[in-house]
């Protein structure tokens, strides 16, 4: 994903920027993998708090 951003927007100014991009992209992709609306998940993040995926390991 960093490579796609690199091709579209140019390089990141710092490694911290690249790490932030990867963190946000991962959060959005995880929500999408759980069939959640990406915009709704981001809205929830900034209003009531982050959405967290269910912990399937706890049941085993």
Backbone as a ProteinNet text record, in pm:
[ID]
protein_1_A
[PRIMARY]
XXXXXXXXXXXXXXXXXXXXXXXXXXXXXXXXXXXXXXXXXXXXXXXXXXXXXXXXXXXX
[TERTIARY]
82.3	0	86.4	197.5	287	337	361	408.8	304.4	176.8	71.1	67.9	76	77.8	199.3	310.1	434.3	416.6	348.3	327.5	229.4	128	24.5	66.8	114	138.2	284.7	372.5	513.2	554	671.2	723.1	669.3	680.7	646.1	760.3	729	832.1	911.9	853.2	923	875	950.8	907.5	786.1	773.4	655.8	529.7	538.8	425.4	385.5	484.3	457	391.5	438.3	380	236.3	210.5	74.4	-18.5	28.2	-50.7	-85.8	12.4	-10.6	-109.2	-101.4	-191.9	-335.6	-354.7	-489	-544.1	-462.3	-505.2	-543.3	-467.2	-496.1	-628.8	-653.6	-778.6	-898.5	-888.8	-997.5	-1017.6	-911.2	-922.5	-980	-944.7	-1000.2	-1151	-1194.7	-1338.7	-1407.9	-1346.7	-1404.6	-1413.2	-1314.3	-1315.5	-1427.9	-1476.8	-1588.6	-1721.1	-1720.4	-1839.9	-1900.8	-1816.9	-1863.1	-1836.4	-1920.8	-1903.3	-1781.3	-1688.4	-1562.8	-1585.5	-1675	-1702.8	-1767	-1858.6	-1921.3	-1819.2	-1724.7	-1621.6	-1532.3	-1495.9	-1414.8	-1492	-1620.7	-1704.9	-1711.4	-1730.5	-1734.8	-1601.2	-1491.9	-1359.1	-1343.9	-1394.3	-1376.4	-1489.3	-1595.1	-1705.4	-1715.5	-1739.5	-1761.3	-1643.5	-1551.8	-1435.3	-1413.9	-1301.3	-1265.9	-1352.6	-1375.4	-1438.3	-1328.5	-1357	-1260.4	-1321	-1245.5	-1298.4	-1318.3	-1409.8	-1432	-1305.9	-1284.6	-1167.4	-1206.1	-1174.9	-1212.3	-1121.6	-1003.3	-909.3	-954.5	-1037.3	-1080	-1168.9	-1242.3	-1333.6	-1267.4	-1142.2	-1076.2	-989.8
-119	0	125	122.7	237.7	264.8	159.9	175	243.8	212.1	277.9	426.1	459.9	600.9	669.6	600.5	654.2	687.3	600.5	622.5	736.7	750.1	850.4	987.7	993.5	1122.6	1158.7	1070.3	1096.2	1027.6	1057.4	990	1052.2	978.4	1032.5	1122.2	1220.4	1311.4	1251.8	1154.6	1090.3	946.8	868.6	731.8	730.1	831.4	840.7	861.4	938.5	958.5	829.5	751.4	622.8	527.1	527.2	440.9	482.8	611.5	660.9	620.8	635.3	595.8	447.5	364.6	220.5	185.4	253.8	229	262.7	379.1	421.6	329.9	296.4	209.2	71.2	20.1	-109.3	-107.2	-0.4	15.3	14.5	90.9	100.1	-33.5	-100.1	-227.8	-336.2	-337	-434.5	-415.2	-290.4	-262	-309.8	-285.9	-329.8	-482.2	-551	-697.2	-753	-671.6	-710.7	-655.8	-616	-565	-442.4	-355.2	-231	-115.9	-15.2	102.9	180.3	207.6	273.4	412.6	486.8	622.2	619.7	526.4	513.7	479.7	392.2	353.6	473.5	552.2	670.8	774.4	790	883.2	839.9	711.2	659	681.3	663.1	682	821	921.7	1059.5	1110.8	1032.4	1078.3	996.8	867.7	787.3	698.1	678	595.1	491.9	423.8	331.6	206.5	156.5	27	-76.4	-182.4	-290.1	-419.6	-494	-620.3	-718.6	-813.4	-913.4	-997.7	-1032.8	-1112.5	-1259.9	-1326.5	-1467	-1559.2	-1514.1	-1597.2	-1616.8	-1526	-1534.3	-1656	-1700.3	-1812	-1948.1	-1952.8	-2084.3	-2114.3
0	0	0	66	65.7	-75.1	-150.5	-287.9	-375.4	-355.9	-432.5	-400.1	-272.2	-232.4	-293.3	-294.3	-350.4	-498.1	-572.2	-714.9	-741.1	-655.9	-678	-627.5	-504.6	-439.6	-424.7	-458.5	-433.2	-304.8	-259	-140.7	-13.1	95.6	227	273.4	352	401.5	516.6	583.5	695.2	709.3	783	807.7	900.2	986.1	1073.2	989.3	883.3	793.8	724.4	683.6	619.2	718.2	841.8	944.6	975.1	981.5	1006.4	893.3	770.7	654.2	662.1	694.5	701.4	812.8	925.7	1037.4	1000	940.1	900.2	792.4	696.2	586.4	638.2	733.8	792.8	867.9	942.9	1018.1	923.7	816.2	719.6	648.2	611.5	540.9	630.6	758	851.2	864.4	873.9	880.3	753.4	638.8	511.6	505.7	559	560.5	647.6	741.1	827.3	773.4	646.5	577.4	644.7	696.8	756.5	660.8	667.3	584.5	634.1	546.4	585.4	641.1	579.4	626.9	765.7	788.1	919.5	1027.3	994.7	1091	1124.6	1024.2	1050.7	1131.3	1100.8	1176.2	1322.9	1345.7	1482.3	1553.3	1482	1539.8	1600.6	1530.8	1576.6	1665.2	1683.9	1768.5	1897.3	1885.1	2005.2	2042.2	1950.5	1979.1	1870.4	1875.7	1767.9	1766.7	1645.4	1627.2	1641.9	1715	1731.3	1678.4	1600.5	1549.2	1663.4	1647.1	1752.6	1775	1898.8	1934.1	1930	1820	1803.9	1884.2	1922	1996.7	2141.1	2193.6	2332.8	2357.2	2255.8	2272.2	2268.2	2228.2	2216.2	2333.8
[MASK]
++++++++++++++++++++++++++++++++++++++++++++++++++++++++++++

